[in-house]
Amino acid sequence: MWMYVSFSACTDAVRSLNGLGPAPAPGTGPAVDHTEAFELARKQIAAAAALMAQHRPIAGGHCSCTRQLPCSVAVACAQASERHSQLLPFAHPTVELPQVGVARR
């Protein structure tokens, strides 16, 4: 027998198991500081770059780690770096630029 369970009911159940209580309503929770997430993203990008430096293509269609290309480690590092790089633009405040008038012809 199938039973429909809403996502919020599942979330509340998991939070309850962890002793957190129900999730706050959207817009009513405490202000979130994303500084730690941005720092983690920077560390993950640096770690991925360090690993990718050890996994370069060499002659014969192989990686410097002796795996055949595409090297699974290099691919995973590139994907992780790209994923975490997408978060970093949100680390800096948005600057409102002045409006520029368009000249009419």
C-alpha positions as a LaTeX table, in Angstrom:
\begin{tabular}{lrrr}
\hline
Residue & $x$ (\AA) & $y$ (\AA) & $z$ (\AA) \\
\hline
Met1 & 0.00 & 0.00 & 0.00 \\
Trp2 & 1.37 & 3.41 & $-1.01$ \\
Met3 & 0.90 & 6.49 & 1.10 \\
Tyr4 & 1.63 & 10.07 & 0.11 \\
Val5 & 3.91 & 11.91 & 2.53 \\
Ser6 & 4.72 & 15.55 & 1.91 \\
Phe7 & 8.30 & 16.78 & 1.76 \\
Ser8 & 7.78 & 19.05 & 4.77 \\
Ala9 & 6.50 & 16.08 & 6.81 \\
Cys10 & 9.68 & 14.17 & 5.96 \\
Thr11 & 11.84 & 17.17 & 6.80 \\
Asp12 & 10.05 & 17.65 & 10.13 \\
Ala13 & 10.47 & 13.93 & 10.91 \\
Val14 & 14.22 & 14.08 & 10.25 \\
Arg15 & 14.58 & 17.27 & 12.28 \\
Ser16 & 12.62 & 15.66 & 15.12 \\
Leu17 & 14.89 & 12.60 & 15.11 \\
Asn18 & 17.88 & 14.94 & 15.40 \\
Gly19 & 16.25 & 16.89 & 18.25 \\
Leu20 & 15.80 & 20.06 & 16.20 \\
Gly21 & 12.02 & 20.41 & 16.21 \\
Pro22 & 9.95 & 21.46 & 13.19 \\
Ala23 & 11.46 & 23.67 & 10.52 \\
Pro24 & 10.63 & 27.38 & 10.84 \\
Ala25 & 8.25 & 28.87 & 8.31 \\
Pro26 & 9.99 & 30.50 & 5.34 \\
Gly27 & 11.19 & 34.00 & 6.16 \\
Thr28 & 10.81 & 33.58 & 9.94 \\
Gly29 & 14.07 & 31.81 & 10.79 \\
Pro30 & 17.25 & 33.42 & 12.08 \\
Ala31 & 19.50 & 35.31 & 9.71 \\
Val32 & 21.95 & 32.94 & 8.05 \\
Asp33 & 25.65 & 33.72 & 7.83 \\
His34 & 27.10 & 32.02 & 4.77 \\
Thr35 & 30.72 & 32.89 & 5.60 \\
Glu36 & 31.56 & 29.29 & 6.51 \\
Ala37 & 30.03 & 27.98 & 3.28 \\
Phe38 & 32.08 & 30.43 & 1.21 \\
Glu39 & 35.27 & 29.51 & 3.08 \\
Leu40 & 34.56 & 25.81 & 2.54 \\
Ala41 & 33.98 & 26.46 & $-1.17$ \\
Arg42 & 37.35 & 28.24 & $-1.42$ \\
Lys43 & 39.09 & 25.32 & 0.35 \\
Gln44 & 37.40 & 22.77 & $-1.90$ \\
Ile45 & 38.47 & 24.68 & $-5.01$ \\
Ala46 & 42.07 & 24.86 & $-3.76$ \\
Ala47 & 42.09 & 21.14 & $-2.92$ \\
Ala48 & 40.65 & 20.27 & $-6.34$ \\
Ala49 & 43.30 & 22.41 & $-8.06$ \\
Ala50 & 46.08 & 20.70 & $-6.08$ \\
Leu51 & 44.79 & 17.26 & $-7.03$ \\
Met52 & 44.29 & 18.22 & $-10.67$ \\
Ala53 & 47.92 & 19.37 & $-10.82$ \\
Gln54 & 48.91 & 15.75 & $-10.11$ \\
His55 & 46.63 & 14.38 & $-12.84$ \\
Arg56 & 47.84 & 15.69 & $-16.20$ \\
Pro57 & 47.57 & 13.93 & $-19.57$ \\
Ile58 & 50.77 & 12.27 & $-20.78$ \\
Ala59 & 51.68 & 10.48 & $-23.99$ \\
Gly60 & 49.80 & 7.36 & $-24.93$ \\
Gly61 & 46.35 & 8.46 & $-23.76$ \\
His62 & 47.14 & 8.09 & $-20.07$ \\
Cys63 & 47.06 & 10.33 & $-17.03$ \\
Ser64 & 50.21 & 10.98 & $-15.01$ \\
Cys65 & 48.68 & 8.66 & $-12.37$ \\
Thr66 & 48.72 & 5.84 & $-15.01$ \\
Arg67 & 44.92 & 5.74 & $-15.45$ \\
Gln68 & 43.53 & 5.85 & $-18.97$ \\
Leu69 & 42.07 & 9.16 & $-20.07$ \\
Pro70 & 39.70 & 10.56 & $-19.05$ \\
Cys71 & 41.10 & 10.14 & $-15.54$ \\
Ser72 & 38.23 & 9.69 & $-13.08$ \\
Val73 & 40.08 & 11.66 & $-10.38$ \\
Ala74 & 40.71 & 14.61 & $-12.68$ \\
Val75 & 37.09 & 14.59 & $-13.86$ \\
Ala76 & 35.78 & 14.47 & $-10.28$ \\
Cys77 & 38.09 & 17.32 & $-9.24$ \\
Ala78 & 37.04 & 19.45 & $-12.21$ \\
Gln79 & 33.36 & 18.87 & $-11.39$ \\
Ala80 & 33.88 & 19.70 & $-7.70$ \\
Ser81 & 35.80 & 22.85 & $-8.57$ \\
Glu82 & 33.09 & 23.97 & $-10.99$ \\
Arg83 & 30.31 & 23.23 & $-8.50$ \\
His84 & 31.99 & 25.19 & $-5.70$ \\
Ser85 & 33.00 & 28.03 & $-8.04$ \\
Gln86 & 29.33 & 28.68 & $-8.72$ \\
Leu87 & 28.86 & 29.62 & $-5.06$ \\
Leu88 & 31.64 & 32.22 & $-4.85$ \\
Pro89 & 29.93 & 35.02 & $-6.82$ \\
Phe90 & 27.45 & 35.21 & $-3.94$ \\
Ala91 & 30.26 & 35.83 & $-1.43$ \\
His92 & 30.50 & 39.52 & $-2.27$ \\
Pro93 & 27.77 & 42.09 & $-1.88$ \\
Thr94 & 25.97 & 43.22 & $-4.99$ \\
Val95 & 26.89 & 46.69 & $-6.13$ \\
Glu96 & 24.08 & 48.74 & $-7.58$ \\
Leu97 & 25.32 & 50.39 & $-10.74$ \\
Pro98 & 23.99 & 53.74 & $-11.92$ \\
Gln99 & 21.55 & 53.70 & $-14.82$ \\
Val100 & 22.93 & 54.87 & $-18.09$ \\
Gly101 & 20.66 & 56.71 & $-20.47$ \\
Val102 & 20.31 & 55.46 & $-24.01$ \\
Ala103 & 20.80 & 58.06 & $-26.73$ \\
Arg104 & 17.89 & 58.33 & $-29.15$ \\
Arg105 & 18.58 & 58.50 & $-32.84$ \\
\hline
\end{tabular}
